[in-house]
Amino acid sequence: MNKKHTAVKICGILDVPTIEKMLDLPIDYIGFVFAKSRRQVTPEQADVMIQALKKHQVKVPETVGVFVNPDKEVLKDTIRLAPLDVIQLHGQESPAFCKWVKGELGVKVFKVFSNLHEVVSSAENQHQVNEKLSELLNPYLDYIDALMLDTYDPAVGGGTGETFNWELIPIVQQWTKENNIPLLIAGGLDANNVNHLISTYFPEGVDVSSGVETNRIKDIQKIKTFVERVRVNV
């Protein structure tokens, strides 16, 4: 991921027909939710969709498994059954846990931080903000492949369809740019606001789920429109 190419992740995919309709679109990541959610899938279901992806002789998106504070054995079993490319950690996973995931499972790690607004709001000045962010994030440096900002939800971690305060983005972005860590933005994105997000903040990637659904089902036309709005900025 880099500034010239804004990566697109479509999350919460539930079936093969949806995947097949997406294959001609310039999508970088397809996400499967293993955390408790109305979009939750089993490793076996994810594997069927991954195998459907691999049948096509085109450049296919990387596959991402979304977890919230998972057990190590659960991750091992999931990877054994469904060969994911990326593990997205949406809870309070420690740097040591991220290190274990990368080293033991041999996958990329996307770490989601949904509480950084608390860190920022507790600081008295910009210098203290930078210190607090560095204290929290530096231990993750060698063990994550991207940092993601999302709207916090105590039950499911993300996927709520609600945006967070985007003024947080440049504050965190200072750290990600200094440390060459791609920044992905999630939380309440859709075709109506993603162009504004990208043209204003230039994140390395965007992640959408409920914003491309109609009546809680993935809508291929909304997915196409979302991707088109992202690519306008390329």
N, C-alpha and C positions, 0 to 999 in steps of 0.2 A: 504494500500500500504506500502511496505517496501523494503529494499535494496535487499533482496533475490528474490523478485518477482517484476519484472518490469511490471507495469500495461500497458495494451494496450487499446487505445481508437481509434476506427474507426469512423470518423466523416463525416457528409454530406450524410447520408443514405436517399434514396428517395423512396424505395419500399419494399414490403413484400418479394418478391422472393429473393432479396439480403440478407435480414435478415435471411431467412430460410437456405440459403447456408452457413451462418456464424455461425450457432448455434453449430456446432460441434467443433469450433475453440476456443482456450483459450483466448477469448477476454473479457476484463473487463468492457468496456464502449462502448456504441453505441451512437453517437451524431446526433442530428437533428438540423438543422440550421433554426432559426426563423428570424434572421437578413436578411436584403436585400442581396441577393446572388443568383447566378444561382442554388444553392443547397437549396434554401429556401423552406420550407414546411409550411403548415397551421397546427394549432393545431389539426384539424380534421384528416388530413393525418397522423400526428404523432401518434395520438391515435390508428388508424388502425394498424400501425406497432407495437406499444406497446402491443396491445391486441394479435397480432400474436406471439409476444415473450412469453407472459404469458400462451399461450396454451400449450407450450412444458414443459414436466416434467423433465427438466434438469435445472442446475444452469444457469440462464440467466444473460447476462450483465446488468449492471445498465444503465439507460437511461439519457442522458444529453441534455438539451436544450441550444443552443448557442444564446446569445443575445448581442446587442451592444447598450448601453445606453437606455434600455427599460423603458417604462412607467410602473408604478406600476399596473395600471389597466390592461395593456396588459399582464403582468405576471400573475395576478390573473386569468384572463380569460383563459390563456393558460394552467395553472395548473388545472383549473377546467375541461377543455376538454381533456387534455392529462396529465396523472399522472406521471410526470417526477420524477426521483430520485435526479437529480443534475441540478442546474442552473449555466451555465458558462457565466460569465460576461466579455465581450471583449472590453468594452469601458473605459470611465473615471469615472466609478461608485465609489462613495465615501464609506468610511467605514460605515457610517450611513446607506447607501442604502443596503450594504451587510448584515448588522445587521437586517434590516427590512426583507430582503428576507429569511434569516434563521429562524427568529422568526415568521414571519407572514405566510410563505408558508410551513415551516417545511421540507425544502430540504437542501441538501448539497450545498455549494457554491464553485465553482472553479473561482478564479479571475485571469484574464490574464493581464500581464503587458508587453506591447510592446515598452515602451519608457525608460526602465531602462538604456539603453546605454547612453542616454542623461544625466542621473544622474551621471553615472560613469565618462563620459568624461568631465563633468564640475568640477570634484573634482581635487584638486592639489596633493593629496597624498592618500595612502591607508587608513589612519585614517579618512580623510575627506570622502572618499568613504563609509566607514562603517557608519559614522555619517549620511550621506545623505540617505543611504538606510534605516537605522533604522528610521529616521524621516518620510520617506515616507511609509514604510511597517508596522511599529509597530502598528499604529492605526487599521490595518486590522486583527491583530492577533486572536482575539476571534471570528471572523466572517467569516473566510474562512477555507475550508477543504483542499485546495491545491492551490499552486501558479503555474501559467503556464507562461512560456516564449514563445513568438511567434514573428514572423516577423510583423512589423507594416504596416498596410495599412489603410489610412484615410477613405476609402470608406466602406470596408467590415470588417475591423478589422483584419482578418486573412484569412487562406485558399488560400493564393496566390501561394503556391508552392515554395516560395523563402526562403532560410535559412537566419538566422541572424549570427552575429559573435559569435561563440561558446565560445570564450574566456570570454564572459560575464558570462557563466554558473557557474564556481567556485566562482566568486565574489558574486553572488546571493546565491549560495549554502551554503556559510558560514552562511548567515542569516537564511535560511530555516532549516538547521541542528540544529542551536542553538535554534530555536523556535519550532522544531519538526513539521514542515509544509512540507508535501510532495511536491516535485518539479516535474512538468511535462514539457516536452519539445515538442514544435510543430514547424512548419515552415520548409517546404521543405524536410521533411523526406521521405525516401523511402527504399526499400529493399537493396539498394546499400550503404546507409550511416548509417542506424540505428544501425548496429552492432558496428561500430566504435564509434558512439555517446555513446552507453551504456557502452562499454568496457573502454572508456576514462573518462566519467564523472559520470556514475552510477546514473542517475536520477531515481526517483521513478516511473515515467511513461512517455510514449511517445504517441503522438497524430498525426494521419495521416489522410489526406483527398485526396488531388489531387495526392499524391504519390502512391495511389493504384487505380488509374483510367487509363483507356484507352479510348482515344477520349472523355474525360470528363464523362465517365460512370464507375461506380465502377466495378472493374475486380476481380472476386473471386480468380483467380489464383495469382494475385498480392497481394491480402489480405493474402492468405495462406503463400506466400513466406515472406511477411513482418513479420507476426507473428512468423514464423519459425526462422527468423534471430534474432528476439527479444529473443526467448526462448533459443537460443544457449548460451546466457549469464546467464541463470538461474542456 
